[in-house]
Amino acid sequence: MKCVIITRPGGVEVLEVQERPKPEPGVGQIRVRVRASALNRADILQRQGNYPVPPGVPADISGMEYAGEVDALGPAATLWKTGDRVMGIVGGGGHAEYLCVHEREAMPVPKGMSWEDAAAIPEAFLTAYDALFNRLELRAGETLLIHAVGSGVGTAGLQIARVAGARVVGTARTAGKLERAKQLGLDVGIDASRGDWAAHVQSAVGAERVHALMDLVGGNYLEGNLRVMALRGRIVVVGLTAGATAQFNMGVLLRKRLTMVGTVLRARALEEKIALARNFSERGVPLFEDGRFKPVVDRVFPFDEIRAAHALMESNETFGKIVLRWS
C-alpha cells in the first residue's frame, strides 16, 4: 500500500510517499480501505519531531483520521460488513491506503456524504464534542468563547454549540475568517490581530460574561481568558499554537472560582475512544444527515501532494480542514 512517510524530523521535504505492507486486522478489528483522510496540527508537530506517537502506533506514518470502506474483518469482528462506509480517529497511520482499527472505534459515514467531507469530521467534531460537553458541560443560554474559531475544531465547536443553544463569540486573526464563521452561526466575531482581544470581547458581551471557553491557541491568551470569564466560568485548553507556557494571576482564578482543564484525544485509552465514538455515532452523526452540522473543508489535495498540504496548514491561512484524497 502507499502511505505518507516521515523519513526524519524536519520540514516538508522529509515527507515521502512510499510503499508499505498492507496491515492485517487482529481480533475485533476491521481493515479500512481509506478513500480520504485529513491533516491536523498534530501531523505538523509529529513531522517536526515534537509529538511522539502513542505506544503501538507507527511512528513514521502520519495521519489521525480517515474515511473509507470496510475491506476485511478480523476474528470476532461482527459490527460491520465489507463495503460499509466508515470514518474515525486513530493514533496514527491515517495517511495510508489501508489501516486497521477496532470495530467499535469506527463510526458510520453520514448518508450521501462524499469521502472528502467525511474525512473532515472525526478529529474536529469528536474533539469539539468532547471538549464542550464532557469537559465544559456547556449548557443552553450560556456564552461560549472559541479561540481560533476558523480552525477545524473551531468551526466544529461553533456548530455544536449553536445546536446546543449557546451564544458563541469567536476570535480569529483575519476579518475574512470571522465573516465565514458568521455564515456558520457565529454571534460575535473578534479580530484578535487588532490589539487587546479581551477588551473587545468585554465591550461586545459585557465584562466577565463568558461562561465557557474553548482555547485552541494557548500561550499568552491565558491572561485574557481569565479577564473575560464570568464567576464560576470554565475553560478547556485544546490547542497550543501560541505556545505551551504562560504567566497568569492565580488570584483571578481563585476570586472567580474558575475551572480550567486540558484535553487531548490521541493518547487516550482504547475504551475511552470507543465510548466517545459510540456516543457521537448516536447523537452527532444524525445531525449531519439532517443538515444541522456540516464539515468545513478548505481544500482537497491528492495524497501525493502532501508537502503542499503541510505548507498550506503552516501558513495559517485556512478555514476549516485540509483533506487528502486517496482514490
The 8 nearest C-alpha neighbors of each residue, nearest first, counted from 0:
[[1, 18, 19, 21, 96, 20, 2, 97],
 [2, 0, 18, 17, 96, 95, 19, 16],
 [1, 3, 95, 16, 17, 94, 4, 96],
 [2, 4, 16, 94, 60, 15, 95, 61],
 [5, 3, 60, 15, 59, 14, 6, 16],
 [4, 6, 59, 14, 7, 13, 46, 60],
 [5, 7, 13, 4, 14, 59, 15, 8],
 [8, 6, 5, 13, 9, 46, 48, 59],
 [9, 7, 47, 48, 46, 13, 6, 5],
 [8, 10, 47, 13, 46, 7, 11, 48],
 [11, 9, 12, 13, 47, 46, 8, 14],
 [10, 12, 306, 13, 14, 309, 9, 310],
 [11, 13, 10, 14, 306, 9, 15, 6],
 [12, 14, 6, 11, 5, 7, 10, 9],
 [15, 13, 5, 12, 4, 11, 6, 306],
 [16, 14, 4, 3, 17, 13, 5, 6],
 [15, 17, 3, 2, 4, 1, 303, 14],
 [18, 16, 1, 2, 15, 4, 3, 19],
 [17, 19, 1, 0, 2, 20, 16, 3],
 [18, 20, 0, 1, 21, 17, 2, 22],
 [21, 19, 0, 22, 18, 1, 23, 97],
 [20, 22, 0, 19, 97, 23, 98, 96],
 [23, 21, 20, 98, 24, 99, 97, 30],
 [22, 24, 25, 21, 30, 99, 73, 71],
 [25, 23, 73, 28, 99, 29, 30, 72],
 [24, 26, 73, 28, 27, 23, 74, 29],
 [25, 27, 74, 73, 28, 75, 76, 24],
 [26, 28, 76, 75, 101, 73, 74, 102],
 [29, 27, 101, 102, 73, 24, 25, 100],
 [30, 28, 72, 102, 24, 99, 100, 73],
 [29, 31, 99, 71, 70, 24, 98, 69],
 [32, 30, 69, 70, 68, 98, 97, 33],
 [31, 33, 97, 68, 67, 70, 96, 69],
 [34, 32, 67, 96, 97, 31, 35, 66],
 [33, 35, 67, 325, 326, 66, 114, 324],
 [36, 34, 324, 325, 66, 323, 115, 118],
 [35, 37, 65, 118, 323, 322, 64, 66],
 [38, 36, 322, 323, 118, 321, 119, 64],
 [37, 39, 321, 322, 42, 62, 36, 40],
 [40, 38, 41, 42, 37, 43, 63, 62],
 [41, 39, 43, 42, 44, 38, 312, 240],
 [40, 42, 44, 39, 43, 45, 50, 63],
 [43, 41, 45, 40, 39, 44, 61, 46],
 [42, 44, 46, 40, 41, 45, 47, 309],
 [43, 45, 41, 49, 47, 50, 46, 42],
 [46, 44, 50, 42, 48, 47, 43, 49],
 [45, 47, 43, 44, 48, 8, 5, 42],
 [46, 48, 8, 9, 44, 45, 49, 43],
 [49, 47, 8, 45, 46, 50, 44, 51],
 [48, 50, 44, 47, 45, 51, 46, 8],
 [49, 51, 45, 44, 48, 52, 41, 47],
 [52, 50, 45, 49, 53, 48, 58, 44],
 [51, 53, 58, 56, 50, 54, 90, 91],
 [54, 52, 266, 56, 55, 90, 51, 265],
 [55, 53, 56, 52, 57, 266, 90, 51],
 [54, 56, 53, 57, 52, 90, 58, 91],
 [55, 57, 54, 91, 53, 58, 90, 52],
 [58, 56, 59, 60, 92, 91, 55, 52],
 [57, 59, 60, 52, 56, 61, 51, 91],
 [58, 60, 5, 4, 57, 61, 6, 3],
 [61, 59, 92, 4, 3, 57, 58, 5],
 [60, 62, 92, 91, 94, 42, 93, 59],
 [61, 63, 93, 94, 91, 92, 64, 42],
 [62, 64, 89, 91, 93, 88, 90, 92],
 [65, 63, 88, 93, 87, 89, 36, 62],
 [66, 64, 36, 118, 86, 93, 87, 35],
 [65, 67, 86, 118, 35, 33, 85, 34],
 [68, 66, 33, 34, 32, 85, 84, 31],
 [67, 69, 84, 82, 83, 32, 31, 85],
 [68, 70, 31, 81, 82, 83, 30, 71],
 [69, 71, 31, 81, 30, 32, 68, 82],
 [72, 70, 30, 29, 69, 81, 73, 31],
 [73, 71, 29, 76, 30, 28, 24, 74],
 [72, 74, 24, 28, 25, 26, 76, 29],
 [73, 75, 26, 76, 27, 25, 72, 28],
 [76, 74, 27, 26, 77, 73, 28, 72],
 [77, 75, 27, 74, 73, 72, 28, 78],
 [76, 78, 79, 75, 80, 27, 72, 102],
 [77, 79, 76, 102, 80, 103, 27, 75],
 [80, 78, 77, 83, 81, 102, 76, 69],
 [79, 81, 83, 82, 69, 78, 77, 72],
 [82, 80, 69, 70, 83, 71, 79, 72],
 [81, 83, 69, 68, 80, 84, 70, 79],
 [82, 84, 68, 69, 81, 80, 85, 79],
 [85, 83, 68, 108, 67, 107, 82, 69],
 [84, 86, 107, 108, 106, 67, 68, 66],
 [87, 85, 66, 106, 65, 105, 108, 107],
 [86, 88, 105, 121, 64, 65, 106, 104],
 [87, 89, 64, 63, 121, 122, 65, 90],
 [88, 90, 63, 91, 64, 93, 87, 92],
 [89, 91, 265, 63, 56, 53, 52, 88],
 [92, 90, 63, 62, 89, 61, 93, 56],
 [91, 93, 60, 62, 61, 94, 95, 57],
 [92, 94, 62, 63, 64, 95, 91, 65],
 [95, 93, 62, 92, 61, 3, 2, 36],
 [94, 96, 2, 97, 93, 1, 92, 3],
 [95, 97, 33, 0, 1, 32, 2, 325],
 [98, 96, 32, 95, 33, 31, 21, 30],
 [97, 99, 31, 30, 22, 100, 92, 93],
 [98, 100, 30, 24, 29, 31, 28, 22],
 [101, 99, 28, 29, 102, 30, 98, 104],
 [100, 102, 28, 104, 103, 27, 29, 99],
 [101, 103, 28, 104, 29, 105, 27, 100],
 [104, 102, 105, 101, 273, 277, 78, 276],
 [105, 103, 273, 101, 102, 276, 106, 272],
 [106, 104, 87, 103, 102, 86, 85, 107],
 [105, 107, 86, 85, 280, 87, 276, 108],
 [108, 106, 85, 84, 109, 86, 105, 280],
 [107, 109, 85, 84, 86, 117, 110, 106],
 [110, 108, 112, 288, 284, 107, 111, 287],
 [111, 109, 112, 108, 288, 107, 287, 285],
 [110, 112, 109, 113, 288, 108, 114, 117],
 [113, 111, 110, 109, 117, 116, 114, 108],
 [114, 112, 116, 115, 117, 111, 118, 108],
 [115, 113, 117, 116, 35, 66, 118, 34],
 [116, 114, 118, 113, 117, 35, 322, 119],
 [115, 117, 119, 113, 118, 114, 294, 112],
 [116, 118, 114, 119, 115, 120, 66, 113],
 [117, 119, 66, 36, 115, 65, 116, 120],
 [118, 120, 116, 117, 294, 37, 320, 121],
 [119, 121, 117, 118, 124, 123, 294, 122],
 [122, 120, 87, 124, 125, 123, 88, 64],
 [121, 123, 125, 124, 126, 88, 120, 64],
 [124, 122, 152, 126, 151, 121, 125, 120],
 [123, 125, 127, 155, 126, 120, 121, 122],
 [124, 126, 128, 122, 127, 121, 123, 129],
 [127, 125, 129, 123, 124, 128, 122, 130],
 [126, 128, 156, 130, 124, 129, 125, 152],
 [129, 127, 125, 131, 130, 126, 124, 132],
 [128, 130, 133, 126, 127, 132, 131, 125],
 [131, 129, 134, 127, 128, 132, 133, 126],
 [132, 130, 135, 128, 137, 129, 134, 127],
 [131, 133, 136, 137, 135, 129, 134, 130],
 [132, 134, 129, 136, 130, 135, 131, 128],
 [135, 133, 130, 132, 136, 131, 129, 235],
 [136, 134, 131, 137, 132, 233, 133, 130],
 [137, 135, 132, 133, 134, 131, 138, 130],
 [136, 138, 135, 132, 131, 211, 139, 141],
 [139, 137, 141, 140, 136, 165, 163, 164],
 [138, 140, 164, 165, 141, 163, 137, 166],
 [139, 141, 165, 164, 138, 166, 142, 163],
 [142, 140, 165, 139, 138, 210, 166, 143],
 [143, 141, 166, 209, 210, 165, 167, 211],
 [142, 144, 211, 167, 212, 166, 168, 209],
 [143, 145, 212, 168, 169, 167, 213, 211],
 [146, 144, 169, 213, 148, 212, 214, 168],
 [145, 147, 170, 214, 148, 215, 169, 216],
 [148, 146, 171, 149, 170, 150, 153, 215],
 [147, 149, 153, 169, 146, 150, 145, 154],
 [150, 148, 318, 147, 153, 154, 176, 319],
 [151, 149, 153, 319, 152, 148, 147, 318],
 [150, 152, 319, 320, 153, 123, 154, 155],
 [151, 153, 123, 155, 150, 154, 127, 156],
 [152, 154, 148, 150, 156, 151, 155, 149],
 [153, 155, 157, 151, 156, 152, 149, 148],
 [156, 154, 152, 124, 158, 153, 157, 123],
 [157, 155, 127, 153, 159, 158, 154, 152],
 [156, 158, 154, 160, 155, 159, 153, 161],
 [159, 157, 161, 155, 156, 160, 292, 162],
 [158, 160, 156, 162, 161, 157, 155, 163],
 [159, 161, 163, 157, 165, 162, 158, 156],
 [162, 160, 164, 158, 163, 165, 159, 157],
 [161, 163, 159, 164, 160, 158, 291, 165],
 [164, 162, 160, 161, 139, 165, 159, 138],
 [165, 163, 139, 161, 162, 140, 160, 166],
 [166, 164, 139, 140, 141, 160, 161, 163],
 [165, 167, 142, 143, 141, 186, 140, 161],
 [168, 166, 143, 186, 185, 142, 144, 165],
 [167, 169, 187, 144, 186, 188, 143, 145],
 [170, 168, 145, 188, 148, 144, 146, 189],
 [171, 169, 189, 146, 147, 191, 190, 148],
 [172, 170, 147, 190, 191, 173, 148, 177],
 [171, 173, 192, 191, 190, 174, 170, 176],
 [174, 172, 175, 176, 171, 190, 177, 192],
 [173, 175, 177, 176, 190, 178, 172, 171],
 [174, 176, 178, 173, 177, 179, 180, 172],
 [177, 175, 179, 178, 174, 173, 149, 180],
 [176, 178, 180, 174, 179, 175, 188, 181],
 [179, 177, 181, 175, 180, 176, 174, 182],
 [178, 180, 176, 182, 181, 177, 175, 183],
 [179, 181, 177, 183, 182, 178, 185, 176],
 [182, 180, 185, 184, 178, 183, 179, 177],
 [181, 183, 179, 180, 184, 178, 185, 177],
 [184, 182, 180, 181, 185, 158, 179, 157],
 [183, 185, 181, 182, 186, 180, 161, 158],
 [186, 184, 181, 180, 167, 187, 183, 168],
 [187, 185, 167, 168, 184, 166, 181, 188],
 [186, 188, 168, 185, 169, 167, 189, 203],
 [189, 187, 169, 177, 168, 170, 190, 186],
 [188, 190, 170, 191, 169, 171, 187, 196],
 [191, 189, 172, 171, 192, 170, 193, 173],
 [192, 190, 172, 196, 193, 171, 170, 189],
 [191, 193, 172, 190, 194, 173, 171, 196],
 [194, 192, 191, 190, 195, 196, 172, 189],
 [193, 195, 192, 196, 191, 190, 199, 198],
 [196, 194, 198, 197, 199, 193, 191, 192],
 [195, 197, 199, 191, 198, 194, 200, 189],
 [198, 196, 200, 223, 199, 195, 201, 227],
 [197, 199, 201, 200, 196, 195, 202, 227],
 [198, 200, 202, 196, 197, 201, 203, 195],
 [201, 199, 197, 203, 198, 202, 204, 196],
 [202, 200, 206, 205, 198, 204, 203, 199],
 [201, 203, 199, 200, 205, 204, 198, 206],
 [202, 204, 200, 201, 205, 199, 187, 198],
 [205, 203, 201, 202, 200, 208, 206, 209],
 [206, 204, 201, 202, 208, 203, 207, 200],
 [205, 207, 201, 208, 227, 204, 202, 200],
 [206, 208, 229, 227, 228, 209, 205, 226],
 [207, 209, 229, 206, 205, 228, 210, 204],
 [210, 208, 228, 142, 229, 211, 207, 227],
 [209, 211, 232, 229, 142, 141, 228, 143],
 [212, 210, 143, 233, 232, 209, 234, 144],
 [213, 211, 144, 234, 143, 145, 214, 235],
 [212, 214, 145, 235, 234, 236, 144, 215],
 [215, 213, 236, 146, 216, 237, 145, 212],
 [214, 216, 238, 237, 146, 147, 239, 217],
 [217, 215, 239, 240, 238, 241, 214, 146],
 [218, 216, 239, 241, 220, 242, 238, 215],
 [219, 217, 242, 241, 245, 220, 244, 243],
 [218, 220, 221, 245, 222, 217, 241, 246],
 [221, 219, 223, 218, 222, 217, 224, 216],
 [222, 220, 224, 219, 223, 217, 218, 225],
 [223, 221, 247, 224, 225, 220, 219, 226],
 [224, 222, 226, 197, 225, 220, 221, 227],
 [223, 225, 221, 222, 226, 227, 220, 228],
 [224, 226, 223, 222, 228, 227, 221, 251],
 [227, 225, 223, 224, 228, 222, 207, 197],
 [226, 228, 207, 224, 225, 209, 206, 201],
 [229, 227, 207, 209, 225, 232, 226, 208],
 [230, 228, 207, 208, 232, 209, 210, 231],
 [229, 231, 255, 232, 256, 228, 257, 207],
 [232, 230, 257, 256, 255, 229, 233, 258],
 [233, 231, 210, 229, 257, 230, 228, 211],
 [232, 234, 258, 211, 257, 259, 135, 212],
 [235, 233, 259, 212, 211, 213, 258, 260],
 [234, 236, 260, 213, 261, 259, 214, 237],
 [235, 237, 261, 214, 238, 213, 260, 215],
 [236, 238, 215, 262, 214, 261, 235, 263],
 [239, 237, 215, 216, 240, 236, 217, 214],
 [238, 240, 217, 216, 242, 241, 243, 215],
 [239, 241, 216, 242, 238, 217, 215, 218],
 [242, 240, 218, 216, 239, 217, 219, 243],
 [243, 241, 218, 239, 240, 244, 217, 216],
 [242, 244, 218, 239, 217, 245, 241, 240],
 [245, 243, 218, 242, 246, 219, 217, 241],
 [246, 244, 218, 219, 247, 221, 243, 242],
 [247, 245, 248, 244, 222, 219, 221, 218],
 [248, 246, 222, 249, 245, 221, 225, 251],
 [247, 249, 250, 251, 252, 246, 222, 225],
 [248, 250, 252, 251, 247, 253, 254, 246],
 [249, 251, 253, 248, 252, 254, 255, 247],
 [252, 250, 254, 249, 253, 248, 255, 225],
 [251, 253, 249, 257, 250, 255, 254, 256],
 [254, 252, 256, 250, 251, 255, 249, 257],
 [255, 253, 251, 256, 252, 250, 257, 230],
 [254, 256, 230, 257, 253, 252, 231, 251],
 [257, 255, 231, 253, 254, 252, 230, 258],
 [258, 256, 231, 232, 252, 255, 233, 259],
 [257, 259, 233, 234, 232, 260, 256, 231],
 [260, 258, 234, 235, 233, 257, 261, 236],
 [261, 259, 235, 236, 234, 258, 262, 134],
 [262, 260, 236, 235, 237, 259, 263, 134],
 [261, 263, 237, 236, 260, 264, 235, 130],
 [264, 262, 265, 237, 266, 261, 267, 126],
 [265, 263, 267, 266, 262, 126, 272, 122],
 [264, 266, 90, 267, 263, 89, 53, 63],
 [267, 265, 53, 264, 268, 263, 90, 52],
 [268, 266, 264, 265, 271, 269, 272, 263],
 [267, 269, 271, 270, 272, 266, 265, 273],
 [268, 270, 272, 271, 273, 267, 104, 101],
 [269, 271, 273, 272, 268, 274, 267, 275],
 [272, 270, 274, 273, 268, 269, 275, 267],
 [271, 273, 269, 275, 270, 274, 276, 268],
 [272, 274, 104, 270, 276, 271, 275, 103],
 [275, 273, 271, 277, 272, 276, 270, 278],
 [274, 276, 278, 272, 273, 277, 279, 271],
 [277, 275, 273, 279, 278, 274, 104, 280],
 [276, 278, 280, 274, 275, 279, 273, 281],
 [279, 277, 275, 281, 280, 276, 274, 282],
 [278, 280, 283, 282, 276, 281, 277, 275],
 [281, 279, 277, 284, 278, 106, 283, 282],
 [280, 282, 279, 278, 283, 277, 284, 285],
 [281, 283, 279, 280, 278, 284, 285, 286],
 [284, 282, 279, 286, 285, 280, 281, 287],
 [283, 285, 280, 286, 287, 109, 282, 279],
 [286, 284, 288, 287, 283, 289, 282, 109],
 [287, 285, 289, 291, 288, 284, 292, 283],
 [288, 286, 292, 290, 285, 284, 289, 293],
 [287, 289, 285, 286, 290, 109, 110, 284],
 [288, 290, 286, 287, 291, 285, 292, 284],
 [291, 289, 287, 292, 288, 286, 293, 285],
 [290, 292, 286, 289, 287, 293, 162, 158],
 [293, 291, 287, 286, 290, 158, 294, 159],
 [292, 294, 287, 295, 290, 291, 158, 155],
 [293, 295, 120, 116, 119, 296, 292, 117],
 [294, 296, 319, 320, 293, 297, 119, 154],
 [297, 295, 320, 319, 298, 321, 294, 119],
 [296, 298, 320, 319, 318, 321, 317, 295],
 [299, 297, 321, 296, 322, 300, 320, 317],
 [298, 300, 322, 323, 321, 324, 301, 297],
 [301, 299, 323, 324, 302, 304, 322, 298],
 [300, 302, 324, 303, 323, 304, 325, 299],
 [303, 301, 323, 304, 305, 324, 325, 300],
 [302, 304, 305, 301, 16, 300, 306, 3],
 [305, 303, 302, 307, 306, 301, 300, 308],
 [306, 304, 308, 303, 307, 302, 309, 300],
 [307, 305, 309, 11, 308, 304, 310, 14],
 [306, 308, 310, 305, 309, 304, 311, 11],
 [309, 307, 305, 311, 306, 310, 312, 304],
 [310, 308, 312, 306, 311, 307, 305, 313],
 [311, 309, 307, 313, 308, 312, 306, 314],
 [310, 312, 314, 308, 313, 309, 307, 315],
 [313, 311, 309, 314, 310, 315, 308, 317],
 [312, 314, 310, 315, 311, 309, 43, 316],
 [313, 315, 311, 316, 312, 310, 317, 309],
 [316, 314, 313, 312, 317, 311, 318, 150],
 [317, 315, 314, 318, 311, 312, 313, 176],
 [318, 316, 315, 297, 319, 312, 311, 150],
 [319, 317, 149, 297, 150, 176, 320, 316],
 [318, 320, 151, 295, 150, 296, 297, 149],
 [319, 321, 296, 151, 297, 119, 295, 322],
 [320, 322, 298, 38, 297, 37, 299, 296],
 [321, 323, 37, 299, 36, 38, 300, 320],
 [324, 322, 300, 302, 36, 35, 301, 37],
 [323, 325, 35, 301, 302, 326, 300, 34],
 [326, 324, 34, 35, 302, 323, 301, 96],
 [325, 34, 324, 35, 33, 301, 96, 302]]
